[in-house]
Amino acid sequence: MPPPAVSLERFTDPAAFLPRVAPFLLRHEAEHNLLLGIAGQLAVRPDAWGEVPSYQVVVEDREGAAVAVAQRTPLHNLVLSRIEPEWRDAALDAIAGAASVDDPETPGVLGSVDEARNLADRWVERRGGAWRVTRSERIYQLDAVAAPAGVPGAMRRATRSDRELMARWLVAFTIEAVDEADASYDDALEAVDRWLETGHRTVYLWDDADATVCMVGTSGATPNGIRVGPVYTPPEHRRNGYGSALTAAVSQVELDAGRRFCFLYTDLANPTSNHIYQAIGYEPVADVTEIAFAGRGGRPG
């Protein structure tokens, strides 16, 4: 039996893309929190990731109903939606065929394990080279916080006076958690300044006595939730509960502000972080894979 017929539409207007894809993505909001968050930010501010336009496509069936979505911001990976098995081959063929021509500098793909691997195979068939898994992650969702007790210190919202500390910690986080050894302080400082200027990401810090000991950010609001991250505690302040306490406090702030959910991603190679987040109320939703094409890679912001 031939695969079902699909069509692919490219978008140049992020404000038009979001309403087209939101009903489809909201069927699985937690799994699609990254796509929804990025699309929402671009709809309000198309230059949120710089002057180069983002790549946004939707695959539809004969009746015009969305069956797959893909999106990429400059310098980062293509992010894939969940795709039901009956549409997987046709949709991945359409996305790989379009993106390999329209966006050949795509460094990699992030998506559910089967979708990401299958798209990577199709990419290599069209562009040559090879692909490799760079990171295996789990998406978590929280709707009620179980805050740890007895952690000294308190949360505060970061300000411009914290920009250099935030940039240093962002570099350290990128090297350690994202495995980008060439992370640049200047690039990190530029990102932090952009966060402070645009509200693209809100950052909270935990102070204990006279020291700032932990950083947690939030970004990518969805209709009912928000993504938490990055979470970073420098090595000299670890094993004191700061990361758990600040993540719990930030999550509670978001729930108190009217969010139904908070979402976050963990590295499956780090059992400690997976345990910590579950202890404060995060529940696993789905696993995703990050893949680099021809040795390249970069995750979305």
DAGIWO-V508554 format. One record per residue. N is the residue number from 0. NEAR is the number of other C-alpha atoms within 12 Angstrom. Layout:
N,NEAR ; N,NEAR
This chain:
0,5 ; 1,9 ; 2,16 ; 3,21 ; 4,23 ; 5,28 ; 6,28 ; 7,30 ; 8,31 ; 9,27 ; 10,28 ; 11,20 ; 12,23 ; 13,31 ; 14,21 ; 15,22 ; 16,35 ; 17,34 ; 18,21 ; 19,31 ; 20,36 ; 21,33 ; 22,21 ; 23,29 ; 24,35 ; 25,27 ; 26,21 ; 27,25 ; 28,34 ; 29,40 ; 30,38 ; 31,49 ; 32,41 ; 33,48 ; 34,48 ; 35,44 ; 36,39 ; 37,43 ; 38,46 ; 39,34 ; 40,32 ; 41,36 ; 42,28 ; 43,22 ; 44,21 ; 45,28 ; 46,22 ; 47,30 ; 48,28 ; 49,18 ; 50,13 ; 51,17 ; 52,23 ; 53,38 ; 54,41 ; 55,42 ; 56,42 ; 57,41 ; 58,42 ; 59,31 ; 60,23 ; 61,14 ; 62,12 ; 63,18 ; 64,23 ; 65,33 ; 66,41 ; 67,44 ; 68,48 ; 69,49 ; 70,45 ; 71,42 ; 72,37 ; 73,30 ; 74,26 ; 75,31 ; 76,38 ; 77,47 ; 78,47 ; 79,48 ; 80,46 ; 81,39 ; 82,35 ; 83,21 ; 84,17 ; 85,19 ; 86,29 ; 87,33 ; 88,28 ; 89,30 ; 90,39 ; 91,44 ; 92,30 ; 93,35 ; 94,47 ; 95,39 ; 96,28 ; 97,29 ; 98,38 ; 99,29 ; 100,16 ; 101,19 ; 102,31 ; 103,24 ; 104,26 ; 105,38 ; 106,37 ; 107,46 ; 108,51 ; 109,46 ; 110,45 ; 111,32 ; 112,26 ; 113,27 ; 114,38 ; 115,40 ; 116,32 ; 117,30 ; 118,44 ; 119,43 ; 120,30 ; 121,30 ; 122,37 ; 123,26 ; 124,18 ; 125,21 ; 126,25 ; 127,15 ; 128,18 ; 129,22 ; 130,28 ; 131,25 ; 132,26 ; 133,32 ; 134,32 ; 135,28 ; 136,33 ; 137,35 ; 138,36 ; 139,40 ; 140,36 ; 141,36 ; 142,28 ; 143,25 ; 144,30 ; 145,23 ; 146,27 ; 147,23 ; 148,17 ; 149,12 ; 150,23 ; 151,23 ; 152,24 ; 153,28 ; 154,32 ; 155,24 ; 156,28 ; 157,30 ; 158,20 ; 159,19 ; 160,13 ; 161,23 ; 162,29 ; 163,22 ; 164,29 ; 165,43 ; 166,32 ; 167,27 ; 168,35 ; 169,38 ; 170,31 ; 171,28 ; 172,29 ; 173,28 ; 174,19 ; 175,22 ; 176,30 ; 177,28 ; 178,19 ; 179,20 ; 180,15 ; 181,16 ; 182,24 ; 183,20 ; 184,24 ; 185,18 ; 186,19 ; 187,27 ; 188,24 ; 189,22 ; 190,30 ; 191,34 ; 192,27 ; 193,24 ; 194,28 ; 195,25 ; 196,16 ; 197,18 ; 198,23 ; 199,31 ; 200,31 ; 201,35 ; 202,39 ; 203,39 ; 204,37 ; 205,39 ; 206,25 ; 207,21 ; 208,12 ; 209,10 ; 210,18 ; 211,31 ; 212,36 ; 213,43 ; 214,43 ; 215,39 ; 216,43 ; 217,39 ; 218,37 ; 219,38 ; 220,36 ; 221,35 ; 222,31 ; 223,29 ; 224,38 ; 225,45 ; 226,46 ; 227,45 ; 228,38 ; 229,39 ; 230,42 ; 231,41 ; 232,36 ; 233,26 ; 234,16 ; 235,13 ; 236,20 ; 237,18 ; 238,18 ; 239,23 ; 240,31 ; 241,39 ; 242,44 ; 243,40 ; 244,41 ; 245,47 ; 246,47 ; 247,42 ; 248,37 ; 249,43 ; 250,44 ; 251,31 ; 252,30 ; 253,31 ; 254,24 ; 255,17 ; 256,15 ; 257,18 ; 258,24 ; 259,26 ; 260,33 ; 261,51 ; 262,49 ; 263,44 ; 264,43 ; 265,37 ; 266,29 ; 267,24 ; 268,15 ; 269,18 ; 270,14 ; 271,18 ; 272,30 ; 273,25 ; 274,21 ; 275,28 ; 276,40 ; 277,32 ; 278,26 ; 279,32 ; 280,30 ; 281,35 ; 282,28 ; 283,26 ; 284,25 ; 285,28 ; 286,28 ; 287,35 ; 288,36 ; 289,41 ; 290,42 ; 291,34 ; 292,37 ; 293,24 ; 294,16 ; 295,25 ; 296,28 ; 297,34 ; 298,33 ; 299,32 ; 300,38
